[in-house]
C-alpha cells in the first residue's frame, strides 16, 4: 500500500491522484488517498476514493522537496506515504489519465456543453482559457494581454471564444468579447474538446484542460520557473 494526502484545489489534486495511481499501477501496489477531495462529484474516480481512505500504518513517510522527477518517488517503495504536489507530467505521461478523469455530467450540463460546441465549432474557433478571481485577487498573478495577443497570431483560427471564471477581466486581458463561464465541471469539459487551445501560465486547471484534450495545438506561456511542467505536447512562447 502507498498513499498520498490531497493538497490544494482541483487541478493540484488531479496531479496527486495521477501520480499516486501511476506509481501504484506501475509497481502493482494498492494505493490510498487522504484528506478532502475537491469537487468529488466531478470525475468517476473521486467518489470511489473514499474506499481507499482507510487507516493504514505506513513504514516510511517522505516529503517532496521540489517538482523535479526523482527515482525515489518514481520507484516508490511499498508501505510508503508521500506528501507533495507532484506537478510533473513525467510521472504519468504514459498512463491512461484520460480514462481516469472522465468528467461526469448531468443531462442538463451535457446539453449546455453540446449547445456551446455547436455554436463555437472547435474546428473553426480557437478556445482560450483565462483564469482570474483567485489568481488576480489572492495570488496577484495572471498572464498578461501581450501573451494572448501573440498566441492568437500563432493559430490558424480567425475566431476565438474564451472560457473563464472571470468574464470582465477575461475580456480585458484576452481581447475577446465572447467569454463564457458555466461551472468548474462544464468549463473543464469544454477545454478538453478544443482543437486549438490557448492557456495561461501557473494554472494546473488549465494544464489539465489541455492534457486531457485531443487538441492539435496547445499554446502556453514559456516560464523557466515551471520547466517541470513543460512538455512536447504544448507549444511555449515568450512574450
Secondary structure, DSSP 4 states (H G I P E B T S, - for coil): -EEEE--SSHHHHHHHHHHHHHHHHHHT--EEEESPPTTTTSBTTGGGGGGG------SEEEE--SSS--HHHHTPPSSEEEES----GGGTTTS-HHHHTPBP--HHHHHHHHHHHHHS-TTTEEEEEE--TIIIIII-----HHHHHHHHHTSS-SEEEEEES-HHHHHHHH--S-EE---HHHHHHHHHT-SEEE--SS-HHHHHHHHTS--SEEEEE--GGGTTT--TTEEEE--
